[in-house]
Amino acid sequence: MRRNGTLILLLTAPLLLVLDACRKPDSNIGLALQPEEELLALRTDTLDFSIAMVPVDSLRTDERSRLLLGSTFDPVSGFSEAWFSAELRLSQASIDFGENPICDSVVLTLKHNGPSYGLNFAQYLKVEQLADTLSIDSSYYAIDRIPTTGINLADPTRQPVQMHPSDPLYVGSDTLPAQVRIMLLPSFGQEILNADTTIFSTNAEWRKWFKGISVRSESGGGGIVSLEPNAGVSYMRIHYHNTTDTTSYDLVINTNAARVGHFRHVWRGDYAALNNSMPVESTSQAVLLGAGGSYLRLDLHGLDSLDAPEGAVINRAEVLLPVGDSPSKLSRSTFLTAFLKRESGGIELAPEATSPGVAYDGNYNSDRGGYALNFPVYAQRRLNGEETRPYLYLYSELSSVAFEQVVFETPLSETPAQFVVTWSQ
């Protein structure tokens, strides 16, 4: 049922919209100026709509600007962990390790790059060799899992690993900048030193022999940190000596290295259905969680009962999503992006994103205590019968590189979310 909120306004100033005699306005909505001498009646209706939380099945996580690593517990969304798979590339081709090279130590160094999430303390990390080769030309998603050999290459005597983005690291008498420093088994480094020299002739030959690594936390907390995958400052260094010298060799993660972020969430309470890939509906609050946690699904079904005549023009179709109180300490998304799912698979941005002159909004509005999103093009097409897809989806564009969370009031809340449509004829 539509709640009555009809409001008739007589406009005497220019209006940012195009008025056609038929119900066909699209990308020109809100663009042209209505002649000042024309009077136009606008109606405003508050329509029914619903919000659901749905599992994430379309978030790309390959070749992102950050890698997330660690695990944490949130009082709203529950347990979450983030890990990654990545290639290691040769820092120098055709390397000669000299006569009788002996591995002294192997260190995987991962540089911090960006915020951390949750309480930071040391974690037990495992490093496994990938069983399959990654391809930088392929698409990978948050739900993908890259198989490993199952053998932990991390030195168990050098665990747990410091996981703090600002605390310096003390190694013997040396003070190092904040970093994730994982000591690996020297026997693993020795296998690399013993490999045939042709393996090191090119990165292509190296990738055939060594597929890459997976790095993952085995702790039930300790925070999630952001790491740098592009600049070659995250690397695996093999320290070794031969009959004439003591030196080292680096295998690097850089912009040419294929890499994939992986996430796992264990929801609790009212949201536990997401653990079984089921939507969560009819709750007073809905949670949008980054790092592959959840999307919001909007069903603007009130448009189907809008009492508008043939030729009506949607001037504004605003969804206001108030932010609810929450014990969570996770950072809030700055901007929400809307998309539709294609019937053939994949996603596309909501039409407002590609309609010049249409104010979609999407930002957090502190004055209104929530997010305002405007869907006049989608609403017009649905009113015209040109758009048959019933759902719009919301997510943060930083979902693949940030562990953000927003708790929203829904239409069932005491401070309800609202869907307000302004139209004319």
N, C-alpha and C positions, 0 to 999 in steps of 0.2 A: 504494500500500500504506500502511496505517496503522502507524506506529511504536507499539509497546506502551508506554503510559505510564499504564496503568490504576491507579487509586488509590481504595481504598474507605475512606471516612471515616464514622464514626458521630458524628452531630451531637447535642449536648446543649444547644445554645443556639438562640435564635430565628433563623430563616433568612429572608432577604429574597427570597422567591419565592412564587409561587402554584402549588400542585400540583393538577392536574385528573386525572380518571380517563381522559380521552381526550387525544389529541394535538392540542389546540387552544389552548394558551396563546398570548397575543399581547402586548398592551400591558400586561398585568398581571404580566409576568415580573419577578420581583425585588421586587414591591411588598408583598405581604402577609407576615405573620409566621407561620411554621410553629409550631404549638403545641409547647411545650418538651417535653411528655411523649411526642411522637411521634419515633421514631428513623427516620432516612432515610439510605439508602445513596446516596452520590454517586460517580460514575465520572468520571475525567478521562482523556481520550484526546488524544494529539497526532496531528493529522491532516495529510495531505498537502494542499498548496495551491500555487498558482503566482502569480508577480508578473510583469506585463508593463508596459512603457512604451508609451503610445499617444499619437498626436497630438491636439492640442486642437481641438475643433470646436464647442464650446458655451459659450465664455467671453464673457459680455457685457462690453463696454467703453464703452458710451455713458453720458454723464452721471456719470462716476466722480468721486471726491473728489480725484484727482490726475491729471495728465497726465505721461507719461514721455517723455523726449526724449534721444536720443544713441545711441551704439553702444559696445560693449565686447567683449573676448575673454576667455573663461573656459577654464582648462585642462581642465575636465571636459566642459562642454557645447558649447564652441566659440564661434562668433561670434553675437552678438545685437544687434539694433537695435530701437529704439522711436521712434515718431513719432505725430503726431496730426493730425486734421482738426477744424476748429472754425468756428463762426459768429463773426462780429464784429457786435456790436449797436450801435445808435446810442446815444451817451451823452446826446444831446439831439435831439429831433425838430424838424422844420421849421427847421433851422439855416440861417442866412444868412451865407455866406462873404464878403459885401461885394462892392464893385465891383472887378473885375479881380484876383481872388485868384491869388497865385503861390505854388506849393509851394517851400519852402526845404529841407525834409528830411522823411523819414518814418522813424519808429523803432518797431519791434515790441519791446515790453518784456514779459518773462515772469518772474514772481516765483518764486523757489524755495519749495518746500513739501514738506519731508520729506527722506529719505535720498538719497544718491547711490550708484551701483554701479560698481565698476571704478575705474581710475586716471583722475583728472580732468585734462584739458588741453584747449586750444582746438580747436574743430572747425569744419569748413566746413559751413554750414547753407544749405539752400535753402528758399525760401518760394514756394509756388505757389498760384494761385487755383483754387478748386474749380470743376469743370464742372457738378456737380449740387448741388441744394439739400439740406442735411441737415434732418431733422425731429426735433424733440425728443420727439415722440410715438412714434417708431419705435424698434425694437430693432436694435442693431448689435453685431457680434461681432468678436473678435480677428482672425478670418480674413477679414473684410470689407475691401475696398479701395475707397476713394472716388476716382473719376476726377478728374484735374486738367487744366488747360489745357496743362500741360507747359512753361510759361514761368516761369523763375526770377526772382522779383521782388527778390531780395536783391542789394544792391550788391556786386559782386565786388571792388571796391577796399577794402571794409571787412571783409574776411574774413582769417583765421578769427575765430570768435566765442568769447569766454571762456565756459567751461562749468564753473565751480567754485562750489559752493553756499555757501561761506563767505568767499572772497576778495573784498575790495572791488574795485570797478571804477573805473579812472581814465579820465576823459574830459576832455582838456585839463587845466585847473587844478582841475577838480571831482573829488571823491571820492564815488562812489555806492555804496549798499549792493549786496551780491552779487545779481546778476541776469543773465539771459540777454538781451542787448541786440543786436538785429539791425537794422542799417541797411538800409533798402529804397531802391529807385530813386526819386528825386524825380519822374521822369516818371509813375510809378505813382500817386503822390499827386496829381499834377496832373490825371490822368484823373478822380479822385474829385471834385476841386474843380470840374471842368468839367461834371459830371453835371447833368442837369435837376433843378430844385429839388423836383419832385414825388417824386423818389426818396427824399428825406430826410423826407418827410411822416410816415411811420410805419415801424416795423421790417418790417412785411409788404412794403411797397413796396421798401424797401432790400434785403431778401432776394431779391426777384425779380431785382434788378439785380446784386447782389454775393452770390455763393453762400457764400463763406467762404474759408478758407485751409488749406493743408497745410504743416506745418513738419517738416523731416526732415534728418538728418545725412547728409553725403556722405563722411565720414571713416570709416576702418576702425578706429576706436577713439576714446578720449577720455572714456569714461564715460557713464553714463545718469543723468540728474538728474530729480528730481520737481518738478513745477510746479503752481502754484495756478490752478485754472480757475473758482472760484466767487465770489470776493469782488470782482471788478472791478478787481483790482490787476495783472492781465495785460491789456495793451491795445496798440493801434496808435495812435500819436500823429502827426498831420499838423501840422507846423509850417509856417505860411504867413504872408504879408503881403498886404494889399490897399492901396488908395489912401489909407487913413486909419489903418491899425493893423497891428501885428504880433502874432499870436496863434497858437493851436493848437486842434485839435479831436481828441477821442478816440473811437475805436471799440473797444468793450470785449468781453472774454470774461467772462461772469458766469454765475450759476446758471440764467439763462434761455436761455443760448446752447447750442445743440446742439453736442455734441463727441463724438469717437470716438477711442479709442486703438488703434494698430496695432502689431503686433510681427512680427519675422521672425527666425528662428533657423537657423543652419547648423551642424548637429550634426557631430561628428567620431567617428572610431574605431568602437567597437562600437555606437554609437547613430546611425550615419549613415542607417539605414533610415527614421528619422523624417522625413528630408528629402523622402522620397517618399511621405509619409503612410502609412507602414507601421508596424506595431507592432514593438517590440524585445522579444524573448522569450529565455528560457534564458540569461540573463547572471547573473554572480555579484553584480553590483551594479546597482541601478536608480536613476534620477535623476528626482526631482520638481522641475520647473523652473517658476517663476511666469512672469508676462508672456506667457501663451499658449505656454509651452514644451512641457510634457508633463503628462499625468495618469498616475497609477498605476492599473493594472487588476488587481483581485484576483479570482482564481477559486478559491473555497473548495470545490473538487470533492471533497475528502475527506469532506464531509457525505454524499455519495451512497453511500459504503461504510461509514458508521457502523453498527456492530452494535448497534442500539438497538431494543427491542421497541415495538410499538404502545402509545401512551400515554406515551412518553418525553418528558421536559421538558428543554429546553435552559436551564440556569441561567446559563451564561456561555460565550461564544464569542469568545475573545480572540486577536487577531492582534498579535504583537509584532514590530515592525520596528526592528531595531538600526540605528543610524547608523554608516556606514562611514567610514574615514579618507579624506580628500579634500584635494587641493591647492587647492581652490576657496576664495576669500576672500568669496564671497557669503554674505549673512546667511541663517540657517536659519528656516524657518517655525515659528511658535509652536504653531499648532493646525492639524490636518488635518480636513477635512470629507469625509464620504462621501456619495455619491449613486448613484442607479440611472438608467439611461436608459429612457425610456418607449418602448414599441413604436411608438407613434404619432408619436414625435419629442419632443425636449425632455428635460429631466431632472427628477428629484425627489430630495429628500433621503432618505437611508437611513431606514428606519422608526424606528430608535433615536432620531432627532432629535425625533420627535413622540410618543414613548412616555414619559409621565411616570414618574419613578422608576427608569428604566433608565440605568445609568451607562455612557455611551458612551466616555468618556475623550477620546482624540484629542490630548491635549497631549504635548509632549516631556517625558519623564521622565528626569532626569539620573541618578537612582539605577539605572535599568535600561538607560541608555545608548541609549534609542530612544523610539519612540512606541508606546503600547499603545492598541488600539482594540477595543471590545467590540461584537459583533453578535448578541446573543441573539435578538432579534425576527426579524431576517432569517434566521438559521440555523433557528429554529423553523418559520417559514413554508416554508422550502425543505425541511426534513425532512417537513413535512406534505404537501408537494406543492402548496402554495398559491402558492408563488413559483417561477416557472419561469425567471426571468432569471438567467443564470449568473454575471454579473459585477457586482462593486462597484467604484466608481471613487473615487479619492482626489485631492483638490486642496487648496490653501490658499485661504481666503476672501479673501486679499489679492492673489490672482493677477492681478487686473486693474489693480492700482495699485502693485505691488511686484515687484521683480526678485529673488525669493528662490530658494534652491536647497537641496535636501537629497539626499544620496547615501545610499541604503539598502542594507544587506545583504539578499540574497534567500534563499530556501530552498536555493539552490545554493552559498551562500557557506560558508567554513570556520566562520564565526560565523553560523549560519543564522537567518533569520526563522522564526517558529514560529506555528502555528495550534493552539491548545489549547482543547478543548471540555469543559466540565463539564456532566454531565447526570444526570438521575435518573428514576425510574419509580415 
